Amino acid sequence: MMMLSWSRRAACLEQDPELFFPISVEGPSRSQVEQAKTVCGRCPVRQPCLEYALDTRQAHGVWGGTDPEQRRELSSAGGPRRGSVPAPQLRSGR
């Protein structure tokens, strides 16, 4: 598998990949999504990761600090402007 040059600097490289691919974004998996977004929040390559996910239409997982629903919203809104990654949306417990 070819690594993209930016991915070699990703904060997620030292994490369990399954953290970024929870079963869902609701219920018990919500804390897993929040943990993944926290890792993304400190990542130096968050913007290219998000752009990659949008360009390749990644339908699953946390990419660039976004979950699938957030990426669908970004895609329908025309995507993020370069250098303008949305802040991670951490949901509080209900």
N, C-alpha and C positions, 0 to 999 in steps of 0.2 A: 504494500500500500504506500503510495507516494505521500509524503508529508508536505503540506504547504509551508513555505518559508516562515510565515508568521506563526504557524502552529507550534514551532519549536520553542517559542517564548511564552506559551500559554500557561497560565496559572493552574490549569486543570491537569497538566501532565503528571503531576505527582499525586493525583487523586484517583480513587476507584472510578473507572468510566461509568459504572452503573449508577453512580450518584447523579449523573447528568441525564439519565434515561429512566425516570421513575415510571411506574405502571400507569399513573394518572397524575394530574396536577391538583386533585381534590382529595379530601379525606386524609387518611394517614400519610399519603405520599406528599402532602402539602409541605411538611417539614423538610423532606428531601429536596423538593424544588427550592425552598428558601435557602437551604445549605448550598446548593449548587449556585444559586444567584449570588450568594455571599462570596464564593470563590471568584465568580465572574466580576464582581464589584472591585476586586483588587487586581484584575488581570490587565497587563499592559497591551494586550492585543484584542481587547473586547470589540472594538469597532470592526476590524477585518473579519473577526469570527462571525459577528452579526451579518455583515455584508455577504459572507460566504453562505450562511444559512438562508438568507433571503434569495440570493442568486440561484442556489441549488434547491430551493423550496423544501428545506428540511421540515418535515411534518411532525417530528417527534424530538423530544429532548429539550434541554436548556442549552441555548447557543447565544453567545454575546450578551448574557444576562437576561434573556427573554425566554418565555415559554411559548409553546405553539400558538396559543390564542393571541398573545402579544404580537407574534410575527405575522399572523393573519391580518391583524389590524394595521400593522405597518405596511404590509404589502398592498392592502386595499387603499391605504392613504398615500401610496406612491413611494413607500420606503423611507428610511432615515436619510437625512442629508449627511454627507461625509463629515465625520468629526462630531456627530450629534447623537451618540448612543443614548437611548432613554435610560433613566435611572432604574436600578433594579426595583421591581415592585414586590416588596415583601408583605405578605398578607398576615394580618394578626389573627390569632386563633379566635374562633367564635364560640 
